[in-house]
């Protein structure tokens, strides 16, 4: 028998920057920025539609650096409209509690609606909801975030049939390389707390955490709208149901207006531009809708004499946004042959020989990569070809 229903979402990053890696123009970047608010509104509307008892938001509703009065006004108005559904928010590392934060209103007109509870303590604190037989235990990040391993110690659990933990944190073994580490935890540490369910924010892709019986005990909803190449595919909110025995069921519901679609195309073996475009057509077939942003990353070996031109192909696509990255392409040069003395091209031979020697002597893998890329930059320049940034993606 159902005890309660909730809607969970996080990492909406309202009014934040759009990644330059997807190469949208200013108008389409502005449209994608508006999509962030649309996804938030859809998530709130879903809570009403599904008759949710609670909305759980574990952080990064906005970015502190770019949020302004209109951001706060939009949030307050939208959340007030879903009353009497109760909303619980734990500030994350991007919307952390800092001077001037919208979470810390200073005037009567900037107060959050009565159905919204914002956790403001850097220590776990709990709110009990008697009519639902549940408690919500949350914690707020301040400044750039809590980095202590606080889940290694027991977190006090109220005496309620259902206990929900709400926080913005980093799951061991799954952290994307570019992510800051905040409230790091292992699955074992989380499960040892004994909470019915943990609603977690910070990672932008969905992931569920199960106990040894295969029961869901925590989850990341992921972000609600993709903004860059690290946020590809479907972006959803979670509709969760907890029964009287404490079993948790989750349903993912997409709220994003458009997806960021990343496609790889290996063009090795293509001998002319037409063959490259044909390879791209095959790679993207059926992958993106008209409303989506399509990003194609080319890789493989390209004959030195082939001048790659994808501009016409990009403009012919019907997607909301299209870009082609060539950073993964390597010219099909025989470097060892070029390094040997050549009367026909002594400058090129000397250049390649010296660069390969420097690469062999490099102390780190990163230095080797930089020098290897530099060989191709130099050869492209010597051949009068267009230079493509090799780390652009």
Buried (B, 14 or more C-beta within 10 A) or exposed (E): EEBBBBBBBBBBBBBBEBBEBBBBEEEBBEBBBEBBBBBBBBBBBBBBEBEBBBBBBBBBBBBBEBBEEEBBEBBBEBBBBBEEBBBBBBBBBBBBBBEEBBBEBEEEEEEBBEBBBBBBEBEBBBBBBEEBBBBBBBBBBBEEBBBEBBBEEEBEBEEBBBBBBBBBBBBBEEBEEEBEBBBBBBBEBBBBBEBBBBBBBBBBBBEEBBEEEEBBBBBBBBBBBBBBBBBBBBBBBBBBBBEEEBBBEBEBBBBBBBBBBBBEBBBEEBEEBEEBBEBBEEBBEEBBEEBBBBBBBBBBBBEEEBEBEBEEBBEEBEBBBBBBBBBBBBBBBEBEEBBEEBEEEEEBBBBBBEBBEBBEEBEEEEEBBBBBBBBBBBBBEEEEBEEBEBEBB
